[in-house]
Amino acid sequence: MAARKPIGPPFFPGRAASWPEVYHAARNVAPQDEVIKSRSNPLVRRLRALRDSTRTGEHCLIEGPRLLLEALAAGVRIVEAVASPRAERTPGGREALLALAGAGLAPRRVDEGVLSDLSEAETSQGLLAVAERPRFEPARLFGGTPLVLVAVGVQNPGNLGGLLRTAEGAGATGALLTAGTTDPFSWKALRGSMGSAFRLPHRREARLGDALDLLDEHHVRLAATVARGGQPYDRADLRGPVALLLGNEAAGLPEEAERRATLRLTIPLRPPVESLNVGVAAGVLLLEAARQRRHP
């Protein structure tokens, strides 16, 4: 991966600028001088409630400089942010603070212990932001020659994040996440996708049938992944519009998905290994599709 270009000019060469200096130099954004030290502060309570919520709403939490920079670069709107002194002690943290200033947003300053209490990480990275969840129109999933990943009941957030990242890297046009699939904007899923969830067009569908109907409407062939009995994946033609259906880590694909698929794909394995992790299987299939499309 190419090194990220610094955002903005080097305002304070030769020394690390404090964030009040960075804000003033970048956008004349006035920082909040008061440091929040109470865990019962209304802002802290809002952040904790959003972190602990099991419902999918309009907002999500972004933690750490790298994910925050990925979100800003993808055009995600940041609603509010908090930062502890740790943020200005690292190059990534200072870059993220400068990027926030460029977006006209000054984070509230919080005590290190308060932010650590809110953090999902073992060690807080000093930055936490509330962002609007990106919303993608269905048509964006089907541009060019569609290659769509369909996650059916994938419950492990790290696996889902990895699926989205692999899909983006392989050139997939989008993803459909059906009922039972975990939230792509949970902390672990975002960490697994490393920003791909902000960029790769994807939609959540309430029912598997709705997702399959949408694919049929766009004349996308359904390819079900099965542990055995399918066509070897490297002998299947994956150059045309195709959706790769991957199931739950334990149960695999439901009967409806296999029944409606026009293609069944199997990754041949040597005994006694019977199946692969869903992320590994997705990588094999998506990269094979990408290879075929590069060399038709």
ZATI-355902 format. One record per residue (C-alpha): residue number from 1; x, y, z; residue in one letter. Coordinates in steps of 0.25 Angstrom, whole numbers. Layout:
<pts>
+-----+-------+-------+-------+-----+
|   n |  east | north |    up | res |
+-----+-------+-------+-------+-----+
| NUM |     X |     Y |     Z |   A |
...
+-----+-------+-------+-------+-----+
</pts>
This chain:
<pts>
+-----+-------+-------+-------+-----+
|   n |  east | north |    up | res |
+-----+-------+-------+-------+-----+
|   1 |     0 |     0 |     0 |   M |
|   2 |     5 |    14 |    -4 |   A |
|   3 |     9 |    23 |     8 |   A |
|   4 |    -2 |    33 |    11 |   R |
|   5 |     1 |    47 |     6 |   K |
|   6 |     0 |    57 |    18 |   P |
|   7 |   -12 |    66 |    18 |   I |
|   8 |    -9 |    80 |    18 |   G |
|   9 |     4 |    88 |    19 |   P |
|  10 |    15 |    85 |    29 |   P |
|  11 |    10 |    97 |    39 |   F |
|  12 |    21 |    94 |    49 |   F |
|  13 |    33 |    88 |    43 |   P |
|  14 |    43 |    83 |    53 |   G |
|  15 |    33 |    81 |    65 |   R |
|  16 |    20 |    74 |    68 |   A |
|  17 |     9 |    85 |    68 |   A |
|  18 |    -1 |    84 |    79 |   S |
|  19 |   -15 |    83 |    74 |   W |
|  20 |   -20 |    97 |    77 |   P |
|  21 |    -8 |   102 |    68 |   E |
|  22 |   -12 |    92 |    57 |   V |
|  23 |   -27 |    96 |    57 |   Y |
|  24 |   -23 |   111 |    56 |   H |
|  25 |   -13 |   109 |    45 |   A |
|  26 |   -22 |   100 |    37 |   A |
|  27 |   -36 |   106 |    38 |   R |
|  28 |   -36 |   116 |    49 |   N |
|  29 |   -45 |   106 |    56 |   V |
|  30 |   -45 |   109 |    71 |   A |
|  31 |   -42 |    97 |    80 |   P |
|  32 |   -50 |    94 |    92 |   Q |
|  33 |   -41 |    97 |   104 |   D |
|  34 |   -49 |    90 |   115 |   E |
|  35 |   -44 |    76 |   117 |   V |
|  36 |   -56 |    66 |   120 |   I |
|  37 |   -52 |    58 |   132 |   K |
|  38 |   -65 |    52 |   137 |   S |
|  39 |   -71 |    39 |   131 |   R |
|  40 |   -85 |    45 |   134 |   S |
|  41 |   -83 |    56 |   124 |   N |
|  42 |   -95 |    57 |   114 |   P |
|  43 |   -85 |    55 |   102 |   L |
|  44 |   -78 |    43 |   109 |   V |
|  45 |   -92 |    37 |   112 |   R |
|  46 |   -96 |    39 |    97 |   R |
|  47 |   -84 |    32 |    92 |   L |
|  48 |   -85 |    20 |   102 |   R |
|  49 |  -100 |    18 |    98 |   A |
|  50 |   -96 |    18 |    84 |   L |
|  51 |   -84 |     8 |    87 |   R |
|  52 |   -93 |    -1 |    94 |   D |
|  53 |  -105 |    -1 |    85 |   S |
|  54 |  -109 |   -13 |    78 |   T |
|  55 |  -118 |    -6 |    68 |   R |
|  56 |  -114 |    -1 |    55 |   T |
|  57 |  -117 |    14 |    54 |   G |
|  58 |  -112 |    26 |    46 |   E |
|  59 |   -99 |    27 |    53 |   H |
|  60 |   -87 |    19 |    56 |   C |
|  61 |   -74 |    20 |    64 |   L |
|  62 |   -60 |    21 |    58 |   I |
|  63 |   -48 |    19 |    67 |   E |
|  64 |   -34 |    22 |    64 |   G |
|  65 |   -27 |    32 |    54 |   P |
|  66 |   -26 |    22 |    42 |   R |
|  67 |   -41 |    19 |    41 |   L |
|  68 |   -44 |    33 |    43 |   L |
|  69 |   -35 |    37 |    32 |   L |
|  70 |   -41 |    26 |    23 |   E |
|  71 |   -55 |    31 |    26 |   A |
|  72 |   -52 |    46 |    23 |   L |
|  73 |   -45 |    42 |    10 |   A |
|  74 |   -58 |    34 |     6 |   A |
|  75 |   -66 |    46 |     9 |   G |
|  76 |   -73 |    41 |    21 |   V |
|  77 |   -79 |    52 |    30 |   R |
|  78 |   -73 |    53 |    44 |   I |
|  79 |   -84 |    58 |    54 |   V |
|  80 |   -75 |    60 |    66 |   E |
|  81 |   -62 |    55 |    71 |   A |
|  82 |   -54 |    54 |    84 |   V |
|  83 |   -39 |    54 |    86 |   A |
|  84 |   -29 |    51 |    98 |   S |
|  85 |   -15 |    56 |    99 |   P |
|  86 |   -10 |    43 |    93 |   R |
|  87 |   -15 |    47 |    79 |   A |
|  88 |    -5 |    58 |    78 |   E |
|  89 |     7 |    50 |    82 |   R |
|  90 |     6 |    41 |    69 |   T |
|  91 |     8 |    45 |    54 |   P |
|  92 |    -5 |    38 |    51 |   G |
|  93 |   -12 |    45 |    62 |   G |
|  94 |    -7 |    59 |    58 |   R |
|  95 |   -11 |    56 |    43 |   E |
|  96 |   -25 |    52 |    47 |   A |
|  97 |   -26 |    64 |    56 |   L |
|  98 |   -22 |    73 |    44 |   L |
|  99 |   -32 |    66 |    35 |   A |
| 100 |   -43 |    69 |    45 |   L |
| 101 |   -39 |    83 |    45 |   A |
| 102 |   -39 |    83 |    30 |   G |
| 103 |   -54 |    78 |    31 |   A |
| 104 |   -57 |    90 |    40 |   G |
| 105 |   -58 |    81 |    53 |   L |
| 106 |   -51 |    83 |    66 |   A |
| 107 |   -52 |    70 |    75 |   P |
| 108 |   -55 |    72 |    90 |   R |
| 109 |   -43 |    69 |    99 |   R |
| 110 |   -45 |    58 |   108 |   V |
| 111 |   -37 |    52 |   119 |   D |
| 112 |   -29 |    39 |   115 |   E |
| 113 |   -36 |    31 |   125 |   G |
| 114 |   -50 |    35 |   120 |   V |
| 115 |   -46 |    31 |   106 |   L |
| 116 |   -40 |    18 |   110 |   S |
| 117 |   -53 |    15 |   117 |   D |
| 118 |   -60 |    17 |   104 |   L |
| 119 |   -50 |    10 |    95 |   S |
| 120 |   -53 |    -4 |    90 |   E |
| 121 |   -38 |    -6 |    88 |   A |
| 122 |   -28 |   -11 |    98 |   E |
| 123 |   -21 |     2 |    98 |   T |
| 124 |   -28 |    15 |    93 |   S |
| 125 |   -22 |    22 |    81 |   Q |
| 126 |   -27 |    35 |    86 |   G |
| 127 |   -38 |    38 |    76 |   L |
| 128 |   -53 |    35 |    75 |   L |
| 129 |   -63 |    40 |    66 |   A |
| 130 |   -78 |    39 |    63 |   V |
| 131 |   -81 |    38 |    48 |   A |
| 132 |   -93 |    37 |    39 |   E |
| 133 |   -94 |    23 |    33 |   R |
| 134 |   -91 |    23 |    18 |   P |
| 135 |  -104 |    19 |    10 |   R |
| 136 |  -102 |    13 |    -4 |   F |
| 137 |  -113 |    13 |   -15 |   E |
| 138 |  -115 |    -1 |   -21 |   P |
| 139 |  -111 |     3 |   -35 |   A |
| 140 |   -97 |     6 |   -30 |   R |
| 141 |   -95 |    -9 |   -27 |   L |
| 142 |   -97 |   -13 |   -42 |   F |
| 143 |   -88 |    -4 |   -50 |   G |
| 144 |   -80 |    -9 |   -61 |   G |
| 145 |   -80 |   -24 |   -61 |   T |
| 146 |   -85 |   -27 |   -47 |   P |
| 147 |   -77 |   -36 |   -37 |   L |
| 148 |   -86 |   -36 |   -24 |   V |
| 149 |   -82 |   -42 |   -11 |   L |
| 150 |   -94 |   -47 |    -3 |   V |
| 151 |   -92 |   -50 |    12 |   A |
| 152 |  -103 |   -59 |    17 |   V |
| 153 |  -104 |   -59 |    32 |   G |
| 154 |   -89 |   -56 |    34 |   V |
| 155 |   -89 |   -53 |    49 |   Q |
| 156 |   -74 |   -51 |    52 |   N |
| 157 |   -71 |   -36 |    51 |   P |
| 158 |   -56 |   -39 |    48 |   G |
| 159 |   -60 |   -48 |    37 |   N |
| 160 |   -70 |   -39 |    31 |   L |
| 161 |   -60 |   -27 |    31 |   G |
| 162 |   -50 |   -36 |    24 |   G |
| 163 |   -60 |   -40 |    14 |   L |
| 164 |   -63 |   -26 |    10 |   L |
| 165 |   -48 |   -22 |     9 |   R |
| 166 |   -45 |   -35 |     0 |   T |
| 167 |   -57 |   -31 |    -8 |   A |
| 168 |   -52 |   -17 |   -11 |   E |
| 169 |   -38 |   -22 |   -13 |   G |
| 170 |   -43 |   -32 |   -24 |   A |
| 171 |   -51 |   -21 |   -31 |   G |
| 172 |   -65 |   -26 |   -27 |   A |
| 173 |   -75 |   -16 |   -30 |   T |
| 174 |   -83 |   -17 |   -17 |   G |
| 175 |   -88 |   -26 |    -6 |   A |
| 176 |  -102 |   -30 |    -1 |   L |
| 177 |  -103 |   -34 |    14 |   L |
| 178 |  -115 |   -42 |    18 |   T |
| 179 |  -123 |   -44 |    31 |   A |
| 180 |  -114 |   -50 |    42 |   G |
| 181 |  -102 |   -43 |    36 |   T |
| 182 |   -94 |   -35 |    47 |   T |
| 183 |   -93 |   -20 |    46 |   D |
| 184 |   -83 |   -15 |    36 |   P |
| 185 |   -80 |    -3 |    44 |   F |
| 186 |   -78 |    -9 |    58 |   S |
| 187 |   -64 |    -6 |    63 |   W |
| 188 |   -59 |   -20 |    60 |   K |
| 189 |   -65 |   -21 |    46 |   A |
| 190 |   -59 |    -7 |    43 |   L |
| 191 |   -45 |   -11 |    48 |   R |
| 192 |   -46 |   -23 |    39 |   G |
| 193 |   -50 |   -16 |    27 |   S |
| 194 |   -39 |    -5 |    29 |   M |
| 195 |   -48 |     6 |    23 |   G |
| 196 |   -54 |    -3 |    11 |   S |
| 197 |   -68 |    -2 |    18 |   A |
| 198 |   -68 |    13 |    15 |   F |
| 199 |   -65 |    11 |     0 |   R |
| 200 |   -70 |    -2 |    -5 |   L |
| 201 |   -85 |     0 |    -9 |   P |
| 202 |   -93 |   -10 |     0 |   H |
| 203 |  -107 |   -11 |     5 |   R |
| 204 |  -114 |   -19 |    16 |   R |
| 205 |  -126 |   -27 |    12 |   E |
| 206 |  -137 |   -31 |    22 |   A |
| 207 |  -139 |   -45 |    15 |   R |
| 208 |  -130 |   -54 |     7 |   L |
| 209 |  -141 |   -55 |    -3 |   G |
| 210 |  -141 |   -40 |    -5 |   D |
| 211 |  -126 |   -40 |    -8 |   A |
| 212 |  -127 |   -51 |   -18 |   L |
| 213 |  -139 |   -44 |   -25 |   D |
| 214 |  -131 |   -31 |   -26 |   L |
| 215 |  -120 |   -39 |   -33 |   L |
| 216 |  -130 |   -46 |   -42 |   D |
| 217 |  -135 |   -32 |   -46 |   E |
| 218 |  -121 |   -28 |   -50 |   H |
| 219 |  -119 |   -41 |   -58 |   H |
| 220 |  -107 |   -45 |   -49 |   V |
| 221 |  -105 |   -60 |   -48 |   R |
| 222 |  -105 |   -67 |   -34 |   L |
| 223 |   -93 |   -75 |   -30 |   A |
| 224 |   -95 |   -83 |   -17 |   A |
| 225 |   -82 |   -87 |   -10 |   T |
| 226 |   -83 |  -102 |    -5 |   V |
| 227 |   -73 |  -110 |     2 |   A |
| 228 |   -75 |  -122 |    -7 |   R |
| 229 |   -82 |  -126 |   -20 |   G |
| 230 |   -81 |  -113 |   -27 |   G |
| 231 |   -73 |  -109 |   -40 |   Q |
| 232 |   -58 |  -107 |   -36 |   P |
| 233 |   -57 |   -92 |   -35 |   Y |
| 234 |   -45 |   -90 |   -45 |   D |
| 235 |   -53 |   -97 |   -56 |   R |
| 236 |   -65 |   -88 |   -55 |   A |
| 237 |   -67 |   -76 |   -64 |   D |
| 238 |   -68 |   -64 |   -54 |   L |
| 239 |   -66 |   -53 |   -65 |   R |
| 240 |   -80 |   -49 |   -66 |   G |
| 241 |   -90 |   -43 |   -56 |   P |
| 242 |   -89 |   -52 |   -44 |   V |
| 243 |   -92 |   -52 |   -29 |   A |
| 244 |   -84 |   -61 |   -20 |   L |
| 245 |   -93 |   -66 |    -8 |   L |
| 246 |   -85 |   -69 |     4 |   L |
| 247 |   -92 |   -74 |    17 |   G |
| 248 |   -91 |   -75 |    32 |   N |
| 249 |   -78 |   -79 |    38 |   E |
| 250 |   -84 |   -92 |    44 |   A |
| 251 |   -97 |   -95 |    36 |   A |
| 252 |   -93 |   -90 |    22 |   G |
| 253 |  -104 |   -86 |    12 |   L |
| 254 |  -119 |   -88 |    15 |   P |
| 255 |  -126 |   -97 |     5 |   E |
| 256 |  -133 |   -85 |    -2 |   E |
| 257 |  -120 |   -80 |    -6 |   A |
| 258 |  -115 |   -93 |   -12 |   E |
| 259 |  -128 |   -96 |   -19 |   R |
| 260 |  -129 |   -82 |   -26 |   R |
| 261 |  -114 |   -82 |   -30 |   A |
| 262 |  -111 |   -86 |   -45 |   T |
| 263 |   -96 |   -89 |   -41 |   L |
| 264 |   -91 |   -97 |   -30 |   R |
| 265 |   -76 |   -95 |   -27 |   L |
| 266 |   -67 |  -104 |   -18 |   T |
| 267 |   -52 |  -101 |   -14 |   I |
| 268 |   -45 |  -115 |   -15 |   P |
| 269 |   -38 |  -119 |    -2 |   L |
| 270 |   -29 |  -130 |     2 |   R |
| 271 |   -35 |  -139 |    13 |   P |
| 272 |   -37 |  -139 |    24 |   P |
| 273 |   -40 |  -123 |    23 |   V |
| 274 |   -55 |  -122 |    19 |   E |
| 275 |   -56 |  -107 |    18 |   S |
| 276 |   -49 |   -93 |    19 |   L |
| 277 |   -52 |   -81 |    27 |   N |
| 278 |   -62 |   -72 |    20 |   V |
| 279 |   -52 |   -61 |    19 |   G |
| 280 |   -42 |   -70 |    12 |   V |
| 281 |   -52 |   -76 |     3 |   A |
| 282 |   -57 |   -62 |    -1 |   A |
| 283 |   -43 |   -58 |    -4 |   G |
| 284 |   -40 |   -70 |   -13 |   V |
| 285 |   -53 |   -68 |   -21 |   L |
| 286 |   -53 |   -53 |   -22 |   L |
| 287 |   -38 |   -53 |   -27 |   L |
| 288 |   -41 |   -65 |   -37 |   E |
| 289 |   -52 |   -56 |   -42 |   A |
| 290 |   -43 |   -44 |   -43 |   A |
| 291 |   -32 |   -53 |   -50 |   R |
| 292 |   -42 |   -57 |   -61 |   Q |
| 293 |   -47 |   -43 |   -63 |   R |
| 294 |   -33 |   -38 |   -65 |   R |
| 295 |   -30 |   -50 |   -75 |   H |
| 296 |   -43 |   -53 |   -82 |   P |
+-----+-------+-------+-------+-----+
</pts>
